[in-house]
Amino acid sequence: MDFDGAIIAHGESDVDDFLEVNKDSILIILVSLQPQSLFLYRIIAKYQVPYVLFGASYIPGTGETSRALRIAQLRMALISKDWQRIVRYIARFTKGALRNVVGASNDGGTTAMTGIPHARYYLQVAQRVPMHDARVNRDTKIIPGHMFDFDVYLKYLERQRAGQPIESVRHCVFLDEYFPFHPDAAASWMTRPVKLNPEEYYAGMNRFFDHVEERIGLPVVIAAHPRARYDQHPDFFNGRPVFRMQTVDLVARSALVIAHASTAINFAVMFTKPITFVTSNAIKDTFYQPRIVRLAEAFKKIPINVDNALVKQFDPVKEQQVYEPGYQAYMTDYIKVPGSPEKLLWAIVADELEKDAELTARFGRMRGEHARI
């Protein structure tokens, strides 16, 4: 990712100093509304800087924990005197309460009690992205767009039109999540964190890959998670090629996509590739299992347990089927707002802002040498 020209703010004073001399800016906000970010919105209100709120990403199985379950989790943490987890849970409840407090609107375009300004625009990136945000009110204008993965997809198609033809199908691809080592998966605040034994996890996955290769007749390649550092580990995939930052190309050329619940499933949907969902005995005991099940349900699939002897019943014909209504629904619900332009996301935003007479009169053009979009 290109960070040329990035300005790093080390605290509240840095943000205040920047906006004081850059009042004629339009901000695009990806920062969630929580106690530690309130200062940002107060500074925005202080200098009356308009902003575009970026809709948070969402996939089946996330953000669906019931209040009753969260209370039960907090009770268990209190019983076990797990103070780190207790603090995390209290922070979550505080965050939810904050949204309720700031949700009431003043007539002046800011939320009651806190003075948080409402977003001038809300960038909706998919149909199922929740819009119940305290920073959005009836005056906020909606910009229909898509997830960043759709930008990657569009750039891939452009490369093909420029003379790089899509190679013939030559493999199956596993969307790796770096499970045994990913810091988020084993985070201490998780109710049932993913703490997997590397040898056991990769042994189970390799047994399944062997079976897939035997039944389908194509090799399995690995689309490594962006944070994976397999060059610093033993050969966990038994000689199978591991590729970093090439997921879109690998999925486009695949006959089958194998996944747990990676968000890179978006590419399988966009290229209409069949997906096989996998779990394991260890994963089934973690918070991640419901997410895998919910994703599989969206495509009329049942997750395969790689540690189960029944894995030998893997049916290549069934697993290579594509449930088209599920793919179409997933596309609109989680990847792209229906009817939104098929162009890069920030170009969509720039187009919408240039239609805003008040903003263009105040800031001039949204593109060009000095544009920040």
C-alpha positions in Angstrom: 0.0 0.0 0.0 1.3 3.5 -0.9 1.6 5.8 2.1 3.5 8.5 0.4 2.3 11.9 1.7 0.8 10.3 4.8 0.7 12.5 7.9 0.9 10.7 11.3 -0.9 12.2 14.2 0.6 11.2 17.6 -2.3 12.6 19.6 -5.1 15.1 20.0 -2.9 18.1 19.7 -1.5 16.9 16.3 -5.0 16.5 14.9 -6.0 19.9 16.2 -2.9 21.6 14.7 -3.5 19.9 11.4 -7.1 20.9 11.1 -6.5 24.4 12.3 -4.3 25.1 9.2 -6.3 22.8 6.9 -9.9 23.9 7.6 -10.6 23.8 3.9 -10.5 20.0 3.9 -13.1 17.3 3.4 -12.4 14.3 5.7 -13.1 10.7 5.1 -13.6 9.0 8.4 -12.9 5.3 9.0 -12.6 5.8 12.8 -15.3 4.2 14.9 -17.3 6.1 17.5 -16.0 5.2 20.9 -14.8 7.0 24.1 -11.2 7.3 22.9 -12.1 8.8 19.6 -14.5 11.5 20.9 -11.8 14.1 20.7 -11.5 13.7 17.0 -15.2 14.6 16.4 -15.0 17.5 18.8 -12.1 18.9 16.8 -14.0 18.4 13.6 -16.9 20.4 15.1 -14.5 23.1 16.4 -13.3 23.8 12.9 -16.6 22.9 11.1 -14.9 20.5 8.8 -17.3 18.4 6.8 -16.7 14.7 6.6 -17.7 11.5 4.8 -18.3 8.6 7.1 -17.1 5.2 5.7 -19.6 2.4 6.4 -18.0 -0.4 8.4 -17.5 -3.8 6.7 -19.8 -6.7 7.7 -20.0 -10.4 6.9 -22.4 -13.1 8.1 -21.7 -14.3 11.6 -20.1 -11.0 12.9 -21.7 -8.4 15.1 -24.5 -10.8 16.0 -23.7 -11.7 19.6 -26.8 -11.3 21.7 -26.9 -9.0 24.7 -27.8 -12.0 26.9 -24.7 -13.9 25.7 -22.5 -10.9 26.4 -23.8 -10.6 29.9 -23.2 -14.3 30.4 -19.6 -13.8 29.2 -19.0 -11.0 31.6 -20.4 -13.1 34.4 -18.0 -15.9 33.7 -15.1 -13.4 33.5 -16.1 -12.0 36.9 -16.3 -15.5 38.4 -12.9 -16.4 37.1 -11.5 -13.0 38.0 -10.1 -12.5 34.5 -9.5 -8.8 35.0 -8.2 -8.2 31.5 -11.3 -9.7 29.9 -13.5 -7.8 32.4 -12.1 -4.5 31.3 -12.6 -5.4 27.6 -16.2 -6.3 28.2 -16.9 -3.1 30.1 -15.3 -1.1 27.3 -17.7 -2.9 24.9 -20.8 -2.0 27.0 -19.5 1.6 27.3 -19.2 1.8 23.5 -22.8 0.6 23.0 -24.1 3.1 25.6 -22.1 5.9 24.0 -23.9 5.2 20.7 -27.3 5.5 22.5 -26.3 8.7 24.3 -25.1 10.5 21.2 -27.9 9.2 19.0 -30.3 12.0 19.9 -29.9 14.9 17.5 -29.8 18.6 18.0 -31.3 21.0 15.5 -27.8 22.3 14.6 -26.4 19.1 13.1 -24.6 17.8 16.1 -25.6 15.0 18.5 -27.0 15.9 21.9 -24.8 16.1 24.9 -21.5 15.4 23.1 -21.5 18.0 20.3 -20.4 15.4 17.7 -21.2 16.7 14.2 -23.2 14.6 11.9 -21.6 13.2 8.7 -22.3 15.2 5.6 -22.1 12.0 3.6 -22.3 8.3 4.4 -20.4 6.0 2.1 -22.5 2.8 2.1 -20.3 -0.1 0.8 -22.9 -2.9 0.8 -26.6 -3.4 1.3 -26.2 -5.2 4.7 -23.8 -2.7 6.2 -25.6 -1.3 9.3 -26.5 2.3 9.0 -27.8 2.8 12.6 -24.9 5.1 13.4 -25.2 8.1 15.7 -23.2 10.2 13.2 -25.8 9.7 10.5 -29.1 11.7 10.6 -31.8 12.6 8.1 -29.6 15.3 6.5 -26.8 12.9 5.8 -26.5 12.0 2.1 -25.9 8.4 1.1 -23.2 7.6 -1.4 -23.7 4.0 -2.8 -20.5 2.2 -3.3 -18.7 -1.1 -2.6 -16.1 -2.8 -0.5 -12.4 -2.2 -1.3 -12.2 -5.8 -2.7 -14.3 -4.7 -5.6 -11.7 -2.1 -6.4 -9.1 -4.9 -6.6 -11.5 -6.9 -8.8 -12.0 -3.9 -11.2 -8.2 -3.4 -11.4 -7.7 -7.1 -12.2 -10.3 -6.9 -15.0 -8.6 -3.8 -16.4 -5.3 -5.7 -16.5 -7.0 -8.4 -18.6 -8.4 -5.8 -21.0 -4.9 -4.3 -21.3 -3.5 -7.5 -22.7 -3.0 -9.9 -19.8 -5.4 -12.7 -20.5 -6.7 -14.8 -17.6 -4.8 -18.1 -17.5 -6.7 -21.4 -17.7 -7.8 -23.0 -14.5 -4.9 -24.9 -13.0 -5.4 -25.2 -9.3 -7.5 -25.1 -6.2 -6.7 -22.3 -3.7 -6.8 -22.2 0.0 -7.5 -18.8 1.6 -5.1 -18.9 4.5 -5.9 -17.1 7.7 -2.6 -17.8 9.5 -4.6 -19.2 12.3 -2.0 -20.6 14.7 -0.1 -17.4 14.7 -2.5 -14.5 13.8 -2.5 -12.1 16.8 -6.2 -11.3 16.5 -7.3 -14.9 16.5 -5.8 -15.6 19.9 -6.6 -12.1 21.4 -7.2 -12.4 25.2 -10.5 -10.5 25.0 -12.1 -13.2 22.8 -14.6 -15.4 24.7 -13.3 -18.5 23.0 -10.0 -17.4 21.4 -8.5 -19.4 18.5 -5.4 -21.0 20.0 -4.4 -23.8 17.7 -1.4 -26.1 17.9 0.5 -25.4 14.6 1.5 -29.0 14.0 -2.0 -30.4 14.5 -3.7 -27.6 12.5 -1.5 -27.8 9.4 -1.4 -31.7 9.6 -5.2 -31.7 9.4 -5.3 -29.2 6.6 -2.7 -31.0 4.6 -4.6 -34.3 4.9 -7.6 -32.5 3.4 -5.6 -30.9 0.7 -4.2 -34.4 -0.2 -7.7 -35.7 -0.5 -8.9 -32.7 -2.6 -6.0 -33.1 -5.0 -6.7 -36.8 -5.4 -10.4 -36.3 -6.1 -10.2 -33.2 -8.3 -6.9 -33.9 -10.0 -5.6 -30.3 -9.5 -2.9 -29.1 -7.0 -3.8 -26.9 -4.0 -2.0 -23.6 -3.7 -1.9 -21.3 -0.7 -3.1 -17.7 -0.8 -1.3 -16.6 2.4 -2.9 -14.1 4.7 -1.3 -10.6 4.3 0.1 -10.8 7.8 1.5 -14.3 7.4 5.2 -14.8 7.5 5.7 -18.3 6.4 9.2 -17.6 5.4 10.0 -17.5 9.1 8.4 -21.0 9.7 9.0 -24.6 8.7 7.3 -25.8 5.6 3.8 -26.2 7.1 2.2 -27.0 3.7 4.3 -29.9 2.7 5.9 -28.3 -0.3 2.7 -26.6 -1.7 3.4 -23.2 -3.2 2.6 -20.2 -0.9 1.8 -16.8 -2.5 1.5 -13.4 -0.7 -0.6 -10.5 -2.0 -1.8 -12.5 -5.1 -5.2 -13.6 -3.8 -7.3 -12.1 -6.6 -5.1 -13.7 -9.3 -5.1 -17.1 -7.5 -8.9 -17.1 -7.1 -9.5 -16.0 -10.7 -7.5 -19.0 -12.0 -9.0 -21.6 -9.6 -11.4 -24.4 -9.9 -12.2 -24.5 -6.2 -11.7 -22.1 -3.3 -11.1 -23.6 0.1 -11.7 -21.4 3.1 -12.6 -21.1 6.8 -14.3 -17.6 6.9 -11.8 -15.3 5.3 -13.2 -12.0 3.9 -11.3 -12.9 0.7 -14.3 -15.1 0.0 -15.5 -11.8 -1.7 -13.2 -12.7 -4.6 -14.8 -16.2 -5.0 -18.2 -14.5 -5.2 -17.1 -11.9 -7.7 -15.5 -14.6 -10.0 -18.4 -17.1 -9.2 -16.0 -19.7 -8.0 -17.3 -22.7 -5.9 -16.3 -22.6 -2.3 -15.6 -25.5 0.2 -15.8 -24.4 3.8 -13.6 -26.3 6.3 -13.3 -26.4 10.1 -11.5 -28.7 12.6 -12.1 -30.2 16.0 -10.0 -27.3 17.6 -11.8 -24.6 15.6 -15.2 -25.9 16.5 -14.5 -25.0 20.2 -13.8 -21.3 19.3 -15.7 -18.2 18.6 -14.9 -18.7 14.9 -17.1 -21.8 14.3 -20.4 -19.9 14.1 -18.9 -17.5 11.6 -17.8 -20.4 9.4 -21.3 -22.0 9.7 -23.1 -18.8 8.8 -20.9 -18.2 5.8 -21.4 -21.8 4.5 -25.2 -21.5 5.0 -25.2 -18.4 2.6 -23.9 -20.7 -0.2 -25.9 -23.8 0.8 -22.8 -25.6 2.0 -21.9 -27.5 5.1 -18.4 -27.0 6.6 -16.2 -30.1 6.4 -14.3 -31.1 9.5 -10.8 -31.9 8.3 -10.2 -34.0 11.5 -13.3 -36.2 10.8 -12.9 -39.6 9.1 -15.9 -38.6 7.0 -13.7 -36.2 5.1 -13.1 -39.0 2.7 -16.7 -38.5 1.6 -15.7 -35.2 0.1 -17.8 -35.1 -3.1 -16.0 -33.1 -5.8 -19.1 -32.7 -7.9 -21.2 -31.4 -5.1 -18.4 -29.1 -3.8 -17.9 -27.6 -7.2 -21.5 -26.6 -7.5 -22.4 -22.9 -7.4 -25.6 -21.8 -5.7 -26.2 -18.8 -7.9 -29.0 -17.1 -5.8 -26.7 -17.2 -2.8 -23.8 -15.6 -4.8 -26.1 -12.9 -6.1 -27.5 -12.2 -2.6 -24.0 -12.1 -1.1 -22.8 -9.7 -3.7 -25.5 -7.2 -3.0 -25.6 -7.7 0.8 -21.9 -7.7 1.6 -19.8 -6.5 -1.4 -21.6 -3.9 -3.6 -24.6 -1.7 -3.3 -27.0 -2.6 -6.2 -26.8 0.0 -8.9 -23.6 1.7 -7.6 -21.2 2.7 -10.4 -18.6 0.1 -11.5 -15.6 2.4 -10.9 -13.0 2.8 -8.2 -14.5 3.7 -4.8 -12.7 7.0 -4.4 -13.7 8.1 -7.9 -17.3 7.5 -6.8 -16.8 9.6 -3.8 -15.2 12.4 -5.8 -18.0 12.3 -8.3 -20.6 12.8 -5.6 -18.7 15.5 -3.8 -18.4 17.5 -7.1 -22.2 17.5 -7.4 -22.3 19.3 -4.0 -22.5 23.0 -5.0 -21.7 24.2 -1.5 -18.6 22.1 -1.2 -17.3 22.9 -4.6 -17.8 26.6 -4.0 -15.9 26.3 -0.7 -13.1 23.9 -1.8 -13.0 24.0 -5.6 -12.3 20.8 -7.6 -12.1 17.4 -5.9 -9.4 16.1 -8.3 -6.1 17.3 -9.6 -2.7 18.1 -8.3 -3.8 19.4 -4.9 -6.8 17.1 -4.4 -6.6 14.7 -1.5 -9.0 12.0 -3.0 
